[in-house]
């Protein structure tokens, strides 16, 4: 049976916290292959890494490093950089 591939894109602290229960459940399910991708909107330790550590979450497979900007700028960077990551993942199947 093929695993279901799920790419979960997280950016802000509330998303990380709210997604933790799903991540834990999906990580235990042998039918799901979960990849976490961080947008890099919050880029200092206190804003990101500490939440992954305290919630016992796996490290993201990629950080899009979008940084600050208007909503439109951040969204555009996320979409362009995410596309490259997903295309690489598809090629590596």
C-alpha positions as CSV (number, residue, x, y, z in Angstrom):
1,X,0.0,0.0,0.0
2,X,1.3,3.5,-0.9
3,X,1.7,6.0,1.8
4,X,-0.3,9.2,1.7
5,X,2.1,12.1,1.4
6,X,1.3,15.2,3.4
7,X,3.2,18.4,3.2
8,X,2.3,20.6,6.2
9,X,3.4,24.2,5.7
10,X,3.8,26.2,9.0
11,X,4.7,29.8,9.4
12,X,3.6,31.5,12.6
13,X,3.7,30.3,16.2
14,X,-0.1,29.7,16.5
15,X,0.1,27.4,13.5
16,X,2.8,25.4,15.1
17,X,0.9,25.0,18.3
18,X,-2.4,24.2,16.7
19,X,-0.8,21.7,14.4
20,X,1.1,19.8,17.1
21,X,-1.7,17.2,17.8
22,X,-2.1,16.5,14.1
23,X,1.6,16.1,13.7
24,X,1.8,13.7,16.6
25,X,-1.1,11.6,15.2
26,X,0.2,11.6,11.6
27,X,3.7,10.6,12.8
28,X,2.3,7.5,14.4
29,X,0.2,6.5,11.4
30,X,2.2,4.1,9.1
31,X,0.0,5.1,6.2
32,X,1.1,8.7,6.3
33,X,4.4,10.2,5.2
34,X,4.4,13.7,6.7
35,X,6.8,16.5,5.7
36,X,6.8,19.7,7.6
37,X,7.9,22.8,5.8
38,X,8.5,26.1,7.7
39,X,7.9,29.3,5.9
40,X,10.6,31.2,7.9
41,X,8.2,34.1,8.6
42,X,9.4,34.1,12.2
43,X,13.1,33.5,12.0
44,X,14.6,33.8,15.5
45,X,15.0,31.0,17.9
46,X,12.4,32.1,20.4
47,X,9.8,32.4,17.6
48,X,10.3,29.0,16.1
49,X,12.7,26.3,17.2
50,X,11.7,26.5,20.8
51,X,8.1,25.6,19.9
52,X,9.3,22.5,17.9
53,X,11.4,21.4,20.8
54,X,8.9,22.0,23.6
55,X,6.1,20.3,21.6
56,X,8.4,17.4,20.6
57,X,7.9,18.0,16.9
58,X,10.1,16.7,14.2
59,X,12.3,19.3,12.5
60,X,11.0,20.7,9.2
61,X,12.5,19.3,6.0
62,X,12.9,22.8,4.7
63,X,12.8,26.4,5.7
64,X,11.6,28.8,3.0
65,X,13.2,31.8,4.7
66,X,10.6,34.3,3.5
67,X,11.3,36.7,6.4
68,X,9.4,39.9,6.8
69,X,7.4,41.8,4.2
70,X,3.8,42.7,3.3
71,X,1.3,39.9,3.2
72,X,1.5,39.8,-0.6
73,X,5.3,39.7,-0.6
74,X,5.4,36.9,1.9
75,X,2.7,34.9,0.2
76,X,4.5,35.3,-3.2
77,X,7.8,34.1,-1.7
78,X,6.1,31.2,0.0
79,X,4.4,30.0,-3.2
80,X,7.5,30.3,-5.3
81,X,9.8,28.6,-2.9
82,X,7.3,26.0,-1.9
83,X,6.8,25.0,-5.5
84,X,10.5,24.2,-5.8
85,X,10.5,22.1,-2.7
86,X,7.4,20.1,-3.8
87,X,8.9,19.6,-7.3
88,X,12.1,18.2,-5.8
89,X,10.0,15.9,-3.5
90,X,8.1,14.7,-6.5
91,X,11.3,13.9,-8.4
92,X,12.6,11.9,-5.5
93,X,9.7,9.5,-5.3
